[in-house]
Structures are given as C-alpha cells and as structure tokens.
Amino acid sequence: MINLLLTIIASIVLLFGLISMVTPIPGGTIMIAGSLTTLICVSPRAQSYIRAMRTRINWFNKAVFWLEEKVGTRISFMGEALEKTRPDITEDNMNDDDISKKQPL
C-alpha cells in the first residue's frame, strides 16, 4: 500500500517537474531527480523500464546522465539511485557517439 502511494506521489511530482522545466519557476531539476529516485527505489518495474528507455533512446540516456551528474554530486543517494538504471554496454548497442562509453562501469 505504501509503495503504491509513493509511486502515485512520485509520478505526480515528476509531472510537475516536467512542467516546471519549461516555465520560469526554478526547481524542476530537483523535482524530476527526486521523483525518479523515488520511483527507482520503490518499484523494480520502474527501474527496469527506465533502464530499457535509456538503452533504446539516446537523448533520454543523455538527459538522465546529465541529471546524474548535476544532482548526484550534491545529493549522493539520488545519483546512486539514477546510476542503477544505466544501460548495459554491449557491442550491439554501442555506437561512436554513445554516451555510455563516457560512463564509468
């Protein structure tokens, strides 16, 4: 019951964070990072879904990697939670401009 409630709240905060990224109201980055961190910690399904999206969509991977770097240096547990969703590096999904080559394993 608590996991469901946290998932719903984190989804709402994620939506507000996305909206505040395009408005002049500051705080969108921390809202997105906090909600993604909550979703990753609460739901294994969300963690695998975010990892799959990072593997398939290069711009999404770059955006989450930027978020890891931006928030992870200041709030370590958020950076660690976002690192759990890094895509696996294989020969099949790696190309020359892939951000994954720059990420430590």
Backbone hydrogen bonds in HBPLUS format (Angstrom, degrees):
<---DONOR---> <-ACCEPTOR-->    atom                        ^
c    i                          cat <-CA-CA->   ^        H-A-AA   ^      H-
h    n   atom  resd res      DA  || num        DHA   H-A  angle D-A-AA Bond
n    s   type  num  typ     dist DA aas  dist angle  dist       angle   num
A0005-LEU N   A0001-MET O   3.06 MM   4  6.29 160.0  2.10 145.9 151.3     1
A0006-LEU N   A0002-ILE O   2.85 MM   4  6.08 163.5  1.87 156.1 160.5     2
A0007-THR N   A0003-ASN O   2.90 MM   4  6.03 150.9  1.99 143.6 151.7     3
A0008-ILE N   A0004-LEU O   3.00 MM   4  6.24 157.6  2.05 149.2 154.5     4
A0009-ILE N   A0005-LEU O   2.97 MM   4  6.20 167.1  1.99 152.8 156.4     5
A0010-ALA N   A0006-LEU O   2.85 MM   4  5.91 162.2  1.88 146.3 151.9     6
A0011-SER N   A0007-THR O   2.97 MM   4  6.08 149.9  2.06 141.3 149.3     7
A0012-ILE N   A0008-ILE O   3.06 MM   4  6.32 154.7  2.13 148.2 154.5     8
A0013-VAL N   A0009-ILE O   2.94 MM   4  6.21 161.0  1.98 153.0 158.3     9
A0014-LEU N   A0010-ALA O   2.88 MM   4  6.02 150.3  1.97 142.1 150.5    10
A0015-LEU N   A0011-SER O   3.04 MM   4  6.27 154.9  2.10 142.6 148.7    11
A0016-PHE N   A0012-ILE O   2.98 MM   4  6.32 161.7  2.01 151.0 155.5    12
A0017-GLY N   A0013-VAL O   2.81 MM   4  6.00 149.4  1.90 145.1 154.4    13
A0018-LEU N   A0014-LEU O   2.92 MM   4  6.18 154.8  1.98 149.9 155.8    14
A0019-ILE N   A0015-LEU O   3.00 MM   4  6.27 156.5  2.06 148.6 155.2    15
A0020-SER N   A0016-PHE O   2.87 MM   4  6.05 156.3  1.93 145.8 152.5    16
A0021-MET N   A0017-GLY O   3.08 MM   4  6.24 122.7  2.43 136.8 149.9    17
A0021-MET N   A0018-LEU O   3.34 MM   3  5.25 144.0  2.48  93.4 103.4    18
A0022-VAL N   A0019-ILE O   3.27 MM   3  5.83 147.3  2.38 110.9 118.2    19
A0031-MET N   A0027-GLY O   3.08 MM   4  6.25 152.9  2.16 148.4 156.4    20
A0032-ILE N   A0028-GLY O   2.93 MM   4  6.11 162.1  1.97 151.7 156.0    21
A0033-ALA N   A0029-THR O   2.92 MM   4  6.11 167.1  1.94 150.9 155.0    22
A0034-GLY N   A0030-ILE O   2.88 MM   4  5.86 159.4  1.93 140.8 147.1    23
A0035-SER N   A0031-MET O   2.94 MM   4  6.05 159.6  1.98 146.0 151.7    24
A0036-LEU N   A0032-ILE O   2.88 MM   4  6.01 163.5  1.91 152.6 157.6    25
A0037-THR N   A0033-ALA O   2.92 MM   4  5.97 157.3  1.97 144.5 151.4    26
A0038-THR N   A0034-GLY O   3.00 MM   4  6.16 157.3  2.05 142.1 148.2    27
A0039-LEU N   A0035-SER O   2.91 MM   4  6.12 164.0  1.94 149.7 154.1    28
A0040-ILE N   A0036-LEU O   2.86 MM   4  6.02 160.8  1.89 150.7 156.0    29
A0041-CYS N   A0037-THR O   2.97 MM   4  6.12 159.7  2.01 149.2 154.4    30
A0042-VAL N   A0038-THR O   2.92 MM   4  5.95 150.2  2.01 150.0 157.9    31
A0043-SER N   A0039-LEU O   2.92 MM   4  5.66 162.5  1.95 146.4 151.4    32
A0047-GLN N   A0043-SER O   3.12 MM   4  6.44 155.8  2.18 147.4 154.2    33
A0048-SER N   A0044-PRO O   2.99 MM   4  6.25 161.6  2.03 149.0 152.6    34
A0049-TYR N   A0045-ARG O   2.91 MM   4  6.07 149.4  2.01 143.5 152.9    35
A0050-ILE N   A0046-ALA O   2.88 MM   4  6.04 161.7  1.91 151.7 155.6    36
A0051-ARG N   A0047-GLN O   3.03 MM   4  6.20 157.9  2.08 144.3 150.8    37
A0052-ALA N   A0048-SER O   2.94 MM   4  6.09 154.2  2.00 141.1 148.0    38
A0053-MET N   A0049-TYR O   2.93 MM   4  6.20 155.4  1.99 146.5 153.4    39
A0054-ARG N   A0050-ILE O   2.91 MM   4  6.12 154.5  1.97 147.7 154.7    40
A0055-THR N   A0051-ARG O   2.99 MM   4  6.22 140.4  2.15 141.4 152.1    41
A0056-ARG N   A0052-ALA O   3.03 MM   4  6.27 155.8  2.09 148.8 154.4    42
A0057-ILE N   A0053-MET O   2.84 MM   4  5.68 167.2  1.85 154.2 158.1    43
A0061-ASN N   A0057-ILE O   3.08 MM   4  6.38 154.3  2.14 149.2 156.8    44
A0062-LYS N   A0058-ASN O   2.94 MM   4  6.25 157.3  1.99 150.8 156.8    45
A0063-ALA N   A0059-TRP O   2.95 MM   4  6.13 152.5  2.02 139.9 147.5    46
A0064-VAL N   A0060-PHE O   2.93 MM   4  6.17 161.9  1.97 152.3 156.2    47
A0065-PHE N   A0061-ASN O   2.86 MM   4  5.97 154.1  1.93 146.2 154.4    48
A0066-TRP N   A0062-LYS O   2.87 MM   4  6.04 153.9  1.94 144.4 151.3    49
A0067-LEU N   A0063-ALA O   2.96 MM   4  6.20 151.4  2.04 140.2 148.5    50
A0068-GLU N   A0064-VAL O   2.80 MM   4  6.10 149.3  1.89 145.3 153.8    51
A0069-GLU N   A0065-PHE O   2.99 MM   4  6.30 161.0  2.03 150.0 153.9    52
A0070-LYS N   A0066-TRP O   2.82 MM   4  5.99 162.2  1.85 152.2 157.7    53
A0071-VAL N   A0067-LEU O   2.92 MM   4  5.83 171.9  1.93 150.5 153.3    54
A0072-GLY N   A0068-GLU O   2.70 MM   4  4.97 136.8  1.88 128.0 142.6    55
A0074-ARG N   A0071-VAL O   3.03 MM   3  5.43 133.3  2.26 108.5 120.9    56
A0075-ILE N   A0071-VAL O   2.79 MM   4  5.83 176.1  1.79 173.1 174.4    57
A0078-MET N   A0075-ILE O   3.17 MM   3  5.76 135.2  2.38 114.2 124.9    58
A0079-GLY N   A0075-ILE O   3.37 MM   4  6.72 159.7  2.41 150.6 156.4    59
A0080-GLU N   A0076-SER O   2.91 MM   4  6.15 157.3  1.96 154.7 161.2    60
A0081-ALA N   A0077-PHE O   3.08 MM   4  6.14 151.8  2.16 135.0 142.0    61
A0082-LEU N   A0078-MET O   2.98 MM   4  6.21 160.2  2.02 150.4 155.6    62
A0083-GLU N   A0079-GLY O   2.95 MM   4  6.11 143.6  2.08 141.0 151.0    63
A0084-LYS N   A0081-ALA O   3.22 MM   3  5.39 138.7  2.40  98.7 109.4    64
A0085-THR N   A0082-LEU O   3.15 MM   3  5.67 158.1  2.20 111.5 117.9    65
A0086-ARG N   A0083-GLU O   3.10 MM   3  5.42 167.4  2.12 116.8 117.4    66
A0098-ASP N   A0095-ASN O   3.22 MM   3  5.35 164.6  2.25 114.3 115.3    67
A0102-LYS N   A0099-ILE O   2.95 MM   3  5.50 143.9  2.08 113.7 123.7    68
A0103-GLN N   A0100-SER O   3.20 MM   3  5.15 149.8  2.30  97.5 106.4    69
